């Protein structure tokens, strides 16, 4: 049963977002880590994200029932009663917000709350009604990296805005690629993803444009003096490699396979960005 509760938090999403939070924390602190602040930040935002995922699982039970990869989730099968899931999610969220407020700062706690609201309520509604739901989802997905930065600095400045923009731009091609290779599942669930509404060619074009914007945004950290040229070289390499995979998809006959390749490489790009960001201020 504990395993089912653990899965309810969507641990892959939690760990991925905490990873970017840590990267921003190290970037802002220039690797000078205050242990208590670091632990409170990582654990606090992790709990808030886990809470949001639990509530998202509750809201999406009808959708999950119609999708092959989610039809066995605990709230669909009845392994966990709905009221217990809601109580579990509420406890996680409350603990996370209180931890951020008490041991980090009020700004980081507020930003985390805003991300929670966007993900659970606004994104939860938008993804059912429009393919623009992906844009709404990118807002909440960009919150953890900002929390990692503001935990150290206590302010929202240009660097925080750039980090937010970078993660938002990364998420768009990432999720469009998922929609490409899981299109049949989304259509079966009635979710109006971009490939279903506009077609594969338009989706690939959107992916290419967002990757280009992502490359510009990542490089802007160097242009504004926040990172060195090693970071710039790393991000240009991975950004252009990601773009290359997208451009190759225009000639591919198997759109699902192309989408999966773009998706998998997006994860490599995120890891590269996070490591380069953490090391960026101290490298030439």
C-alpha positions in Angstrom: 0.0 0.0 0.0 2.9 2.4 0.7 4.1 1.8 -2.8 0.7 2.9 -4.2 0.9 6.2 -2.2 4.4 6.7 -3.4 3.3 6.3 -7.0 0.5 8.7 -6.4 3.0 11.5 -6.1 4.4 10.8 -9.6 8.0 10.5 -8.3 9.6 11.0 -11.7 8.1 14.5 -11.9 9.1 15.2 -8.3 12.7 14.2 -8.8 13.1 16.0 -12.1 11.8 19.2 -10.7 13.8 19.0 -7.5 16.9 18.4 -9.7 16.4 21.8 -11.4 15.7 23.4 -8.0 19.0 22.1 -6.7 20.8 23.4 -9.9 19.4 26.9 -9.4 20.2 26.8 -5.7 23.9 25.9 -6.5 23.9 28.6 -9.3 22.6 31.3 -7.0 24.9 30.3 -4.1 28.0 29.8 -6.3 28.3 26.3 -4.7 28.6 27.8 -1.2 25.9 25.6 0.4 24.1 26.4 3.7 23.1 22.8 4.6 19.8 23.6 6.4 18.7 26.0 3.8 19.6 23.5 1.0 17.7 20.6 2.7 14.6 22.8 3.5 14.5 24.1 -0.1 14.8 20.7 -1.7 12.4 18.9 0.7 9.9 21.8 0.8 9.5 22.1 -3.0 9.5 18.3 -3.3 6.6 18.0 -1.0 4.6 20.8 -2.7 5.2 19.1 -6.1 4.2 15.7 -4.7 1.1 17.3 -3.3 0.2 18.9 -6.7 0.7 15.5 -8.4 -1.6 13.7 -5.9 -4.3 16.3 -6.5 -3.7 16.0 -10.3 -4.2 12.3 -10.0 -7.5 12.8 -8.3 -8.8 15.3 -10.9 -7.6 13.1 -13.8 -9.2 9.8 -12.7 -11.7 9.9 -15.5 -9.0 10.6 -18.1 -6.6 8.0 -16.6 -9.4 5.4 -16.9 -9.3 5.8 -20.7 -5.5 5.7 -21.2 -3.7 2.4 -21.5 -0.6 3.5 -19.4 -2.7 5.0 -16.6 -5.7 2.8 -16.3 -4.2 0.8 -13.4 -3.4 3.8 -11.2 -4.5 3.5 -7.6 -7.3 6.1 -7.8 -8.7 4.4 -11.0 -8.5 0.9 -9.6 -9.8 1.9 -6.2 -6.7 0.7 -4.4 -6.6 4.1 -2.6 -10.0 5.7 -1.7 -10.4 9.2 -3.1 -10.7 10.9 0.3 -7.5 9.3 1.6 -5.7 10.6 -1.5 -7.0 14.1 -0.9 -6.0 14.0 2.7 -2.5 12.7 1.7 -2.1 15.4 -0.8 -3.2 18.1 1.6 -0.8 17.0 4.2 2.1 16.9 1.8 1.3 20.4 0.5 0.9 21.9 3.9 4.1 20.5 5.2 6.0 21.7 2.1 4.7 25.2 2.2 5.3 25.5 6.0 8.8 24.2 5.5 9.6 26.8 2.8 8.0 29.6 4.8 9.7 28.8 8.1 13.2 27.7 7.0 13.6 29.3 3.5 11.7 32.6 2.9 8.2 33.9 2.3 8.9 34.7 -1.4 9.9 31.1 -2.1 6.8 29.8 -0.3 4.6 32.2 -2.2 6.1 31.2 -5.6 5.6 27.5 -4.7 1.9 28.1 -3.8 1.4 29.9 -7.1 2.9 27.0 -9.0 0.6 24.6 -7.1 -2.5 26.6 -8.1 -1.5 26.8 -11.7 -0.8 23.1 -12.0 -3.7 21.7 -10.0 -6.5 24.1 -11.0 -5.6 26.2 -14.1 -3.6 23.5 -16.0 -6.1 20.8 -14.8 -8.8 22.7 -16.6 -6.9 24.0 -19.6 -5.5 20.7 -20.8 -9.1 19.4 -21.2 -10.3 22.3 -23.2 -7.5 23.5 -25.5 -4.1 22.6 -26.9 -2.8 25.7 -25.2 -3.0 23.8 -22.0 0.6 22.9 -22.6 1.6 26.6 -22.3 -0.3 26.8 -19.0 1.5 23.7 -17.8 4.8 25.2 -18.6 4.2 28.0 -16.2 3.8 25.7 -13.2 6.7 23.5 -14.4 9.0 26.5 -14.3 8.3 27.3 -10.7 10.7 24.9 -8.9 13.9 26.3 -10.6 12.8 29.8 -9.5 12.2 28.6 -5.9 15.8 27.2 -5.9 17.1 30.6 -6.9 15.0 32.8 -4.6 15.8 30.5 -1.7 19.3 31.8 -1.8 18.8 35.4 -3.0 15.4 36.2 -1.4 14.5 38.3 -4.5 13.0 37.8 -8.0 15.3 39.5 -10.4 16.5 39.2 -14.0 18.3 35.9 -13.4 15.1 34.5 -11.9 13.1 35.6 -14.8 15.5 34.1 -17.3 15.5 30.8 -15.4 11.7 30.8 -15.5 11.8 31.5 -19.2 14.3 28.8 -20.0 12.4 26.1 -18.2 9.1 27.2 -19.8 10.7 27.1 -23.3 12.2 23.7 -22.6 8.9 22.2 -21.5 7.0 23.1 -24.7 9.0 20.9 -27.2 9.4 18.3 -24.4 5.6 17.9 -24.0 4.8 18.3 -27.7 7.2 15.4 -28.3 5.3 13.3 -25.7 2.1 14.2 -27.5 3.6 13.0 -30.8 4.5 9.5 -29.7 1.5 9.0 -27.4 -1.1 10.6 -29.7 -3.4 7.6 -29.8 -3.7 7.6 -26.0 -4.5 11.3 -25.8 -7.1 11.0 -28.5 -8.7 8.1 -26.7 -8.8 10.2 -23.5 -10.3 13.2 -25.4 -7.3 15.5 -24.6 -6.9 18.2 -27.3 -3.1 18.0 -27.7 -1.5 20.0 -30.5 -0.8 17.0 -32.9 -4.5 16.1 -32.7 -5.7 19.6 -33.4 -3.1 20.9 -35.8 -1.3 17.8 -37.2 2.2 16.4 -37.0 3.9 18.9 -39.3 2.7 21.9 -37.4 3.7 20.2 -34.1 7.2 19.7 -35.5 7.4 23.3 -36.6 6.3 24.5 -33.1 9.0 22.2 -31.6 11.7 23.6 -33.8 10.7 27.2 -33.0 10.6 26.6 -29.3 14.0 24.9 -29.3 15.4 27.9 -31.1 13.9 30.2 -28.5 15.3 27.9 -25.8 18.8 28.1 -27.2 18.6 31.9 -27.2 17.2 32.0 -23.6 19.9 29.7 -22.3 22.7 31.7 -24.0 21.2 34.9 -22.5 22.6 33.9 -19.0 26.1 34.3 -20.5 25.2 37.5 -22.3 24.0 39.1 -19.1 27.1 38.0 -17.2 25.6 35.3 -15.0 27.6 32.4 -16.5 30.9 31.9 -18.3 31.8 30.7 -21.8 32.1 27.0 -20.8 28.4 27.1 -19.9 27.6 28.8 -23.2 29.5 26.2 -25.3 27.8 23.4 -23.5 24.3 24.8 -24.1 25.0 25.7 -27.7 26.2 22.1 -28.3 23.2 20.4 -26.7 20.7 22.9 -27.9 21.8 22.6 -31.5 21.9 18.8 -31.2 18.3 18.9 -30.0 17.3 21.1 -32.8 19.0 18.7 -35.3 16.9 15.8 -34.1 13.8 17.9 -34.5 14.7 18.9 -38.1 15.4 15.2 -38.9 11.9 14.4 -37.9 10.5 16.4 -40.9 11.9 13.7 -43.2 11.0 10.7 -41.0 8.2 8.4 -41.9 7.5 7.3 -38.3 6.2 10.3 -36.3 5.8 8.3 -33.1 9.4 7.2 -33.2 10.6 10.7 -34.1 8.6 12.1 -31.2 10.1 9.7 -28.8 13.7 10.5 -30.0 13.0 14.3 -29.4 11.5 13.5 -26.0 14.4 11.4 -24.8 17.0 13.9 -26.0 15.0 16.7 -24.2 15.8 14.9 -20.9 19.5 14.8 -21.8 19.3 18.6 -22.5 17.7 19.2 -19.2 20.4 17.3 -17.3 23.1 19.1 -19.3 21.5 22.5 -18.6 21.1 21.8 -14.9 24.8 20.7 -14.4 26.1 23.6 -16.6 23.9 26.0 -14.6 25.2 24.8 -11.3 28.8 25.1 -12.4 28.3 28.2 -14.6 29.2 31.0 -12.2 32.5 29.4 -11.2 33.7 28.2 -14.7 35.4 30.6 -17.2 
